[in-house]
């Protein structure tokens, strides 16, 4: 998982990004897929998960590395067992095209949201 940013970027497969973490394959989350493709490698681990703590992302207006105050574009880079990489997106296309690699943009406003787990 990475987000696009003008500062502290690296170029990965043509996109300027900042790496924020690796997703984890979660076994047993898609038994329907496992039942259809039981002979495929790791067919019981086709679901992945990633926890993104918004307050650990940058506070762009104050130029701080933490605080979660910004509009960011999220990208996901998938890599198969043979090392082929592809950006994933929100759009679905039946055959891989550039149009299915549209990233997701989020707006963080941690200064103004209700605090669920911790105080100020």
N, C-alpha and C positions, 0 to 999 in steps of 0.2 A: 504494500500500500504506500502511496506517495501522494504528495500534493504539489501543485504548481505554485511557484513562488519566484519573484524576481531576485531575491537575495538567497545566497547559500545554495544555489542550484547545482545540479549535475545533469548532463544530458544522458538520457536513457532511452534507447530506441526512438530517437528523434524528439523527445519531449524534455523540457526543462523541469526537473522535479526535485523535491526534497524527500528522501526516504523516511517513513515514519514507523515501519514495522512489517513483520511477516505474518500472514494468515496461517491458521492451523487447520489441517484436514480433520474433520470430525466424523469418526466412524459411526455407522448405524443411523444416520439422519435421513437417508433416502433409501429405505428398503425397496421401494418401487423400482428404482434404477438398478439396484443390486439384483433384484429378481429378473429383470429383463436382460441384463448383461453379466451373468454370474461368472463367465470365463474371462472377463476383462480384468486386467491388473487393478487391484485396489478398488473394485467396483462397490465395495461397502464404504468407501471413503470419498464420495464425490461431492459432499457438502463441505464448504470451508467457512471459517468464522474468524472475525477480527473485532476486538474491542478498541474503540477510538475514544480516549478521554479528551473531550473538547478543551478542558482547561489546560491541558498540556500542550496545546497548539499555540502558535504565536499570538501576541497582542499587537497587531500590525500598527494601529494608530499611535501607540506609545513606543514602537520599535523594541518591544520586549519579547524574549523567546517563549514566555509562558503567559497565559491569561485568556486565550480563546476569544479574541475579539477581532474578527476579520471576515472577509468573503474569500473562500478558498475553493480551488478546483481539485477534487479528488480523482485519482487514477488508480487502477488496479492492473498490475502486470502479472499475467499468468505464465507459468513455465511448465512444459510437459516433461515427461520422464527422459526424453531425448535432448532436452535443453532448448527446444523451440520456445520463443517468447512471443506474447501477443498482449496488447492492451485490451482490457475488457471495458465494456461500456454499458449504458442503460438501454440502448436500442437492441432489438432482436432482429437478426436477419437469418434466413434459413441456411445461407452459405456465407462464409466469412467475407466481409467487405469492410472498407474503411468506415462505412456509415454505422456499423455496430460497435464502434470504438469511441462513442461520444462520452466524455467524462461527466462526472456529477459535480455541480457547484453547490456549496453550502454556505450559509451565512451564520457565523457564530456571534452570539451576543451574551457572553457569560456575565458581564457586568449587570445585566438587567433581568436575567432569568431567576426563577425561584430556585433556591438551593435545596436539593432533596436530601443530601447526605451529610453536608457539613455547613458550618456557619460562615460568617464573613471572614 
